Amino acid sequence: MATILTSAMINNAIASVDDYIGTANSLSTDLESVINTLTSSNFQGDAADGYKAFYTEKVMPAINENLTGSSSLTKSIKDILEVIQTQLLNTVDPQLGDNNRNPGA
C-alpha cells in the first residue's frame, strides 16, 4: 500500500537526523573527557603530549567535519529533506491528486 509523503514525515526525519547529531556530539564530548583525563593523570610525558596534540588537532576536527561539516552525510541528508519539503511538499497543491483523479467534480 502506498504511503503519502507529508511535511510531518519530513519534519520527523529532520528531527531524527538532529537527534543523531546530538547523540554523536554527546559521545564525542564524553570521549574528549576520557582523553583529557587520561592525558592529565595516568599518561604523561612526551608520548602523552603527542597523543593529545594528535587527538586535538586531527581526530576532533575530523569527527566534527564528518558529523556536521558542509560535506558531511548528515548535512547532505538534512539538505535533501529540506529540499523535498520546500520544493515538493510546500509548493504542490494538496488537492491536485484528487482533482486529477476526479476531473470535473
N, C-alpha and C positions, 0 to 999 in steps of 0.2 A: 504494500500500500504506500503510495506516495505521501510525503510529508511536505507541507508548505513551509518554506523558509520565512521566518518572521524576524522583525527587528529585535524582539525579545531573545530569540535564539542567538543572534549575533551579539547582543549585549552580554548574554551568559557566557559565550565563548571568549569575548574580550575580558570579562571578569575572571575567567578561568586562567587565561594567559597571565593576567596581573597577579593572581594568587600564586601561580607557579613561580613568577619572578620574585615575589615577596618571600616565598619559602626558600628559594635558592639564595637570595640575598641574606636571609637569616642564617642559613647553613654556612655561607661564606664568612659571615661575621663570627660565627662560632669557631670555625676553622682558624680564622685570624687570631682569635683569642687564645686558642691552643698553641699556635705557633709563637705568639708573644710570650706566653707563659713558659714554654719550652726553652726559648732562646734567652730568657731573662733569668731563669733559675737553675735548670738542670743541664743545660747545654750551652757552654760558654767557650770563649776563645775565638781564634781566627775562623775556624770552621763554622761556628755558630753565627758569627758576624756575616760570613759569606752566604750562608744559607738564608739568613734573614733578609739580606740585600737581594738575593735571588727571588725570594718569595715576594718581597715588597715591590721590586722593580719589574719582575717578569710574570709571576703567577697571578697576582691580584689584577694587574691591568688586562691580562688575557681572560680571566674569569669575567671581569666587568664588561669587556668588549663583546665577548661571546654571549653574554646574558642579555645585555640591553643596548649594546652599541648599534651604530647605524647599519651595520651589515649582519647583525645577529638574526638567528632564526626566529626568536620571539618577536623582535621588532618587525620582521617581514610578515609573520602571521598576523600581528595586530594591524599592520598596514593593509593587508589583503581583506581582513574582516571589515575594516573601516571603509574601504573602497566598495565592498559589496553592499554595505549598509547605505552609504551615501549615493552611490551611482545606480544601484539596482532597486533597493527597497524603498528609499526615500523619494525616488523620482517616478516610480511606476504607480499609476492609479490602481489601488487595491481592487477595484471592481472591474478592471479591464478584462480579467478572465471570465467573469460572469457575463459581461457584455458580449464577448466573443463567442461564448457558448450559447447564448440566447439572443441572437440578433433580433432587433425589432421589439423586444419585450418591454 
